[in-house]
Amino acid sequence: MCDCDYNRSLDIATPRNVYLSGYYKRSFGYYSIKHREPVILTHLIDNLVRSKEEIANKLGPNAAEELKEIIGDISKLKYEIQTNKPLEKIPGTDLEAMAYNQCIDKCAVDCGNVTHFSCIWLLAECYMYKRIKEAFITRPSFKDYDYFLSQKKEGFDMCKPLRIQLTKHLNALTGDNDSDTKGSLLRDFTNLLKINLWGNKCDLSLSLGVVESQQAELDISIFEDNILADDCEKIFDVVYTETGTQIDIVLDNAGYELFTDLCVADYLISKKLIDIVKFHVKSYPWFISDVTKKDFDWMIKELMSSSDNLLKDLGNKWLVYKHKQVWKVEEHDFWTYPQEFVHMKTMAPDLYQMLSESRLVIFKGDLNYRKLMGEKNWDPVTPFEEALQGFNPAKLCALRTVKADLISGLKEGVAEQLAEKDSKWMETGNYGLIQFSEKIVPLENETKV
Ligand SMILES: O=P(O)(O)OC[C@H]1O[C@](O)(CO)[C@@H](O)[C@@H]1O
């Protein structure tokens, strides 16, 4: 039940156990809708205006006129957000349009008129990216255009030194399997998971589309104290002792984070801990830096043509994984729906079934974490499994740097201590979680959420 009342917004932080919403003025959702979203849209418009010549040359004679219409649509969206207009329904009868309109209708029932600042934050934020996509996909010259591509490429290029460092590290770990012991595998897998966790700090929607120098560090020991939940050993046990040929990684950001994802996947294959890795990507440009199929393929191609031989060899190795179907890239529209994951089983049963065949599903990043947790402001000591509210297609884990004011699975007193040091500690990405949940087999007569 979303707790927002259209006619009033409260100058408070989000109360416990209610949906995050811009309705609470001291919430990160309010700050994001009021300050971050308009800036993201302004940067998008500026980038389009700056590259209009190049676009017209590349996309043909109608592109110039269509670009004006697109900029008009995005400017209109920005105005709607800034003046807290009701969310317009998404035209069309495709499943994704229906998912958005169903979410808008549910919010209308729960809390009256559905505006950007009064509805559940997850809907408001996903809706913005859906409307951006609609602006482009409804113009023939732009239906395959990636409007965030330049930032994703810039982010990838900027992290080359880190990628070389990490490649040397990975090669050292995978170069020799003969001396492996369970202890050495646990140590090295844990180290790679933590490097992967901190790779999540590099996300462009937090930096509002501006590519910053990569704060990610390979020497992750300095961040050890900032990991607030560490289930690496439980995750390793699943990978090391369980059966099941595949694991699934629900990807988040392109660039350095994707590179660290592929390094973890490479380690699992090289050490023969798993046979197949399935990567789940978005079907269109999403939250500025989220990975699409094209981003995945582009990264491998870029590595293969690198001036650095280590990167080039890695790219060639990873291309072979793809060609041999050891690595598979999967798209599904559900990943760009506004619904929380607890609705996956009914809204995307095919995807839920695919995940249920996995030995372990790894969810990356903050947006996936919000969807796992049902976009609710849990008491931070609420067990992670409980906050999943029954979503558990398989054993799963979340690797997330904390960028939003919702969290679960903390020890008593931790959230309070951190809030005393910095009231905005949950918005910085400076703290991380590596949380695991067993596949809970429901009792026969237990009702599902
Ligand atoms: O790339 P990630 O880790 O999902 O983080 C992106 C998301 O984090 C937030 O800043 C907070 O959830 C969102 O506004 C943003 O889109």
The ligand as a Gaussian input file, in Angstrom:
#p B3LYP/6-31G(d) Opt

LIG

0 1
 O       23.520000       1.722000     -11.457000
 P       22.887000       1.409000     -10.142000
 O       23.839000       0.821000      -9.158000
 O       21.624000       0.626000     -10.327000
 O       22.473000       2.812000      -9.519000
 C       21.640000       3.622000     -10.282000
 C       20.527000       4.098000      -9.414000
 O       20.936000       4.476000      -8.138000
 C       20.131000       5.596000      -7.742000
 O       20.932000       6.729000      -7.725000
 C       19.505000       5.302000      -6.425000
 O       18.812000       4.089000      -6.580000
 C       19.079000       5.744000      -8.799000
 O       18.550000       7.024000      -8.835000
 C       19.932000       5.376000      -9.929000
 O       19.343000       5.286000     -11.077000

